[in-house]
């Protein structure tokens, strides 16, 4: 999270995401929609249209085992970093 970001209210003990067998991160659409200020239906429509998209980064060195995902919609951005178990390490909105 950058200094200009807004901390998300998602941090807690429950798993935030699931990592599939390929190591990809699967985040519930409802969570992403809420963090981007969209309804779930609007998120899915905008994903199909290519207006909402995501990028993923794998951690290296000290961050090995962590995975970062960023969702972007127009001027909104939601970032999350999860550990091997899918637990949220940190998140934020820009």
Buried (B, 14 or more C-beta within 10 A) or exposed (E): BEEEBEEBEBBEEEEBBEBEEEEEBEBEBEBBBBBBEBEBEBBBEBBEEEEBEEEEEEBEEEBEEBBBBBBBBEEBBBBBBBBEEBBBBBBBBB
